[in-house]
């Protein structure tokens, strides 16, 4: 049993070893993290709430929004509570105060995408909380106390109400922090820190944090699920599949539905990485789909909103997994489309109707403001450090970013755009300076804003670099990493920045703006079939919303070519995959750095990629999927009609010096007749 002294000693030894390894690893990165965190706090204290709208469907730095102000206020309150607890010698709850602050910072950065403002401070707070929790755990072990007994022991009926029949530390998954046992609280903190590491693109660190939790309880579902997610990003498919299988078999209530999605992604990439292959997952899904449908219908009859949302999410994921099976394995387009349609219908059942008028108005405002005589002369920074990657979703941006990131002087900064996170401040500061009536004020303001963006990009890279190097000293075989010089270019990939080219040009008139474009119907099908995280891309799961979003994007790109001719450099996805040896050098030359032939081996590089294209870019360049929308052409007719003339795209790669070589067996990606 759990209470046996032998098991207690074994687990204590495992935990002590994990704690020792982690503390040694953290010493090297600690100073960098602390400097970055202090800078973030100082910057936050200096910011003012300024007027102006945030724009877009997801908050990406709207400092004037009610949500932003509420979250900032809550952080100040929690910081104050932590400081008070830390400075009080009689306060025994500093670990809880640090944990609550870290948890809310994590939530805030997951909600407001502004370049990870609080990520490093959150990691510091988790580190502090975990250190204090470990000390308390050791004291209990030395005193022979039960380290899994909650401080206020619940009766069996009370526990059943919140644990859903789980065992071990999983029984504490849904308890409040002050109701968890010592080990339950440690696992919650270790998993929370792992998720922040993941958000910060420190995937190896995330795995280590989850593994520390699993040293307390090897079946802890939160750690297993998210360790699998990080392992998937790192390309460790066998290990990720093993974790996902265990979650699927243990999570009887289906709370951790990511296991279904994750297994489908692994199986699509490499079927032999999962024991039992597709057959294993399909058997599970064929059993669970009717059960979950029955539960969904029951909650719908009783109008239970939370139950509807939970089971709609489950059904969406399962139908999408069945789509992946038929799309990749059986090649049965009819069954694949049925599951895709049903999955998207469940997704849209919990989403407000698409506001087409608002989307049209958003595009119209951009075109009305940024006219040819809008841009004053002599504005902006001379820096070419940022490289902006823009375009529509599922257009090949991950491949483009990996090509850039493979060069030793260029680094990708992830999906959390620093520029986009500062956009609301940029917009308002420019408006404020413009009203001063002095061009010098505007010039100084714009240059300062640009310098701040570059500084933040560099700091973000420094922190990630410090936390992803092998700090145990055993890096003799990691020559690719050891000899990397400091980067001179930072790739900022936020595709929806196609709306913000005007602001990019004002701040960085010399920076490279790369617009990646793909055959329209391939793009639209890829967007429709991919299960994006909840947010602004929800409406790619229905034809009307998807068509309007795409038409707006195309209209805006035409506008920039007319207002700022030649400012945006276009890159056709089809050219990248069919003519990479010529396209890649042209991309690197356009970035202003010397060509490095190892860029062509980008898929062998060690960088992890956290996008829906993770499993695809690890395969290198392949062209068999070009024109893939034709497999589902009979179902896409209504979408073709909604897109209208935009179903074709006569756009050429405009990289300086690039001349497309016509291949003998060029792939037919002909657009539909409209």
C-alpha positions, 0 to 999 in steps of 0.5 A, spaced: 500 500 500 501 507 499 503 507 506 508 502 506 515 505 508 519 501 503 515 505 497 515 511 501 523 511 501 523 509 494 519 515 492 523 520 496 529 517 493 526 518 486 524 525 488 530 527 491 534 525 485 529 529 480 530 535 485 537 535 485 538 535 477 533 540 476 536 545 481 543 544 478 540 545 471 537 552 473 543 555 476 546 557 469 539 560 466 537 563 473 541 570 472 538 571 465 531 569 467 531 574 473 534 580 469 528 579 464 523 578 469 525 585 472 525 588 466 518 586 464 516 588 471 519 595 470 516 596 463 509 594 466 509 599 471 511 604 466 506 603 461 499 607 461 492 605 459 491 608 453 485 609 448 484 605 442 481 599 440 485 592 440 482 589 433 481 582 432 478 576 435 483 575 440 486 579 445 493 580 443 495 586 447 489 591 448 492 595 453 485 599 453 481 593 454 477 591 460 479 584 460 487 587 460 486 592 465 482 586 470 488 582 469 493 587 470 489 589 477 489 582 479 496 581 478 498 587 482 493 584 487 497 577 487 504 580 487 502 584 493 499 578 497 506 574 495 510 580 498 506 580 504 507 573 505 514 573 503 516 578 508 512 576 514 515 571 519 509 568 521 506 567 515 506 559 513 503 560 506 508 563 502 508 557 497 501 558 496 501 565 494 507 564 490 503 559 486 497 563 485 501 568 482 504 564 478 498 560 476 494 567 474 500 569 470 500 563 466 493 564 465 494 571 463 499 570 458 495 564 455 489 569 454 493 575 452 498 574 446 503 580 447 510 576 446 509 572 453 510 578 458 509 574 464 512 568 462 519 569 465 516 572 472 511 566 472 517 561 472 521 564 477 514 564 482 513 557 480 520 555 482 520 559 488 513 555 490 516 549 488 522 550 492 518 551 498 513 546 497 519 541 497 522 543 503 515 542 506 514 535 503 521 533 506 519 535 513 513 531 512 517 525 510 522 526 516 516 526 521 513 520 518 506 524 515 502 522 510 504 526 504 498 525 500 493 527 505 490 533 504 490 539 509 483 538 510 481 531 509 475 530 505 470 525 507 469 519 502 462 522 499 466 529 498 472 526 495 467 522 490 464 529 488 470 532 485 475 526 483 470 523 478 473 516 481 480 517 479 486 514 483 492 516 486 494 524 486 489 524 480 484 525 485 486 532 487 486 534 480 480 539 481 481 541 488 483 548 490 490 549 492 489 550 499 485 543 499 491 539 496 496 534 499 503 536 499 504 532 493 498 534 490 500 541 490 507 539 488 504 536 482 500 542 480 506 547 481 510 542 476 505 542 471 504 549 471 511 551 470 511 546 465 506 549 461 509 556 461 516 553 459 512 550 453 508 557 452 515 559 452 518 554 446 522 551 452 520 544 450 525 540 453 524 544 460 517 543 459 518 535 459 523 535 465 518 539 469 513 534 468 517 528 469 519 531 476 511 531 477 511 524 475 516 522 480 511 523 485 505 519 481 507 516 474 500 516 472 498 523 474 494 525 468 496 532 467 503 531 467 502 525 462 498 529 457 502 535 457 509 531 457 506 527 451 504 534 447 511 537 448 515 530 446 510 530 440 513 537 438 520 535 439 519 529 434 519 523 440 513 520 437 514 513 440 514 516 447 509 521 446 504 515 443 506 511 449 503 517 454 497 519 450 495 511 450 496 511 458 492 517 458 486 514 454 486 508 458 486 512 465 482 518 463 475 514 464 471 521 464 474 524 458 477 530 461 484 530 457 481 529 450 488 532 447 490 525 448 485 523 442 488 529 438 495 527 439 494 520 437 491 522 431 497 527 429 502 521 431 499 516 427 498 521 421 505 522 421 508 515 423 503 509 424 508 505 427 510 509 433 503 507 436 502 500 439 496 498 435 497 503 430 490 506 427 486 500 429 487 501 436 485 508 436 479 507 431 477 501 436 476 506 441 473 512 437 468 507 435 466 505 442 466 512 445 463 516 439 456 513 440 456 514 448 459 521 447 453 523 442 448 520 447 451 524 453 451 530 449 444 529 447 442 528 454 445 535 456 442 538 450 435 536 452 436 539 459 440 545 456 446 544 461 451 549 458 457 546 461 455 539 459 454 541 452 460 544 451 464 539 454 461 533 450 461 538 444 469 538 445 469 531 445 465 529 439 469 535 435 476 531 437 473 524 436 470 526 429 477 530 427 481 524 429 476 519 424 477 524 419 485 524 419 484 516 419 480 516 413 484 522 410 491 518 411 489 511 412 483 508 408 483 514 403 475 514 403 473 521 401 466 520 403 467 517 410 473 523 411 468 528 409 462 526 413 467 526 420 470 532 418 463 536 417 460 533 423 466 535 427 466 542 425 458 542 426 460 540 433 465 546 434 460 551 431 455 549 436 458 552 441 461 559 438 457 565 436 455 566 429 460 569 425 460 577 424 461 578 417 459 586 417 465 587 423 470 583 418 468 587 412 468 594 417 475 592 420 478 591 413 475 597 410 478 601 416 485 599 414 484 601 407 481 608 409 487 610 414 493 607 410 492 611 403 498 613 399 500 620 402 499 617 409 506 615 410 511 621 412 518 621 410 524 620 414 520 615 419 522 609 422 528 605 424 534 603 420 534 596 423 533 590 419 533 585 425 525 583 424 523 579 419 515 579 418 512 573 416 505 574 414 499 571 410 493 566 411 493 560 415 495 554 413 499 557 407 506 554 408 508 559 413 511 554 418 516 551 412 518 559 411 520 560 418 524 553 418 528 555 412 529 562 416 530 559 422 535 554 419 540 560 418 545 561 424 544 568 424 536 568 424 532 565 429 524 564 429 521 567 436 515 563 435 508 564 434 507 569 440 509 575 436 513 581 440 510 586 435 503 584 435 503 584 442 505 591 442 501 593 437 496 597 441 501 601 444 504 602 438 498 605 435 496 609 440 503 612 441 503 614 434 496 617 434 499 621 440 505 623 437 501 625 431 497 630 435 503 634 437 504 638 431 512 637 431 514 631 426 521 630 430 516 628 436 513 623 431 520 621 429 523 620 436 516 616 438 516 611 432 524 610 433 523 609 440 517 604 439 521 600 434 527 600 438 523 597 444 520 591 439 527 589 437 530 589 444 524 585 446 525 580 440 533 579 443 531 579 450 526 573 448 531 570 444 536 570 450 532 567 455 530 562 451 537 560 449 539 560 456 534 555 458 534 551 452 542 549 452 544 543 456 546 546 462 549 539 465 555 540 461 554 534 457 554 538 450 560 535 447 555 532 441 551 538 440 556 542 436 550 545 432 548 549 438 555 550 441 557 554 435 551 558 433 553 566 433 548 571 436 543 572 431 542 578 427 535 577 424 529 575 428 523 572 424 516 574 427 511 570 424 504 572 426 500 571 420 494 576 421 499 582 421 497 582 414 492 587 417 498 591 420 503 592 414 502 599 415 504 600 422 510 595 420 512 599 415 512 606 419 516 602 424 521 598 420 521 601 413 527 597 411 525 590 414 523 584 410 516 583 410 515 576 407 508 574 404 507 567 403 501 565 399 498 558 397 493 556 392 487 558 394 483 552 395 488 548 398 489 553 403 482 554 404 481 546 405 487 546 409 484 551 414 477 548 414 480 541 416 485 543 421 482 543 428 485 550 431 485 552 438 479 556 440 479 563 438 479 568 432 480 562 427 474 558 430 470 561 423 475 557 419 470 551 421 464 554 417 464 556 409 461 563 410 466 565 415 472 562 412 470 565 405 469 572 408 476 571 412 479 569 406 476 575 401 478 580 406 485 577 407 486 578 399 483 585 399 488 587 404 494 584 400 491 588 394 491 594 398 498 594 400 501 592 393 497 598 391 499 603 396 506 601 398 508 597 391 514 593 392 514 593 400 511 586 401 515 580 398 511 575 396 513 567 396 509 562 393 508 556 397 508 552 391 515 555 389 518 553 396 516 545 395 518 545 388 524 549 387 527 549 394 534 550 392 533 556 388 528 559 393 531 558 399 538 562 397 533 568 395 530 568 401 536 568 405 539 574 401 533 578 401 534 577 409 540 581 408 545 575 410 550 571 407 547 564 404 549 558 408 548 551 404 546 548 411 539 551 410 537 546 405 537 541 411 532 545 415 528 539 417 534 536 420 535 541 425 534 541 432 529 546 433 522 544 435 516 547 432 510 548 436 504 549 430 499 544 427 505 543 422 509 540 427 509 533 424 509 535 417 516 540 417 520 534 420 519 530 413 522 536 409 519 538 403 514 534 399 509 536 393 505 530 393 499 534 397 499 540 392 492 540 389 490 536 394 483 539 395 481 536 388 480 529 393 474 533 396 472 537 390 465 535 390 464 537 397 467 544 396 463 547 391 459 552 396 465 554 398 468 556 391 462 560 390 462 564 396 470 565 395 468 567 388 474 570 384 478 569 389 478 562 388 484 563 383 491 567 385 495 570 379 501 571 384 508 570 383 514 569 387 517 576 388 524 575 391 529 579 388 534 575 383 529 569 383 527 566 377 522 560 377 525 554 373 519 551 370 519 543 372 518 538 367 513 535 371 510 541 374 504 539 379 497 541 377 494 546 382 490 549 377 484 553 381 477 552 379 473 555 374 468 561 377 
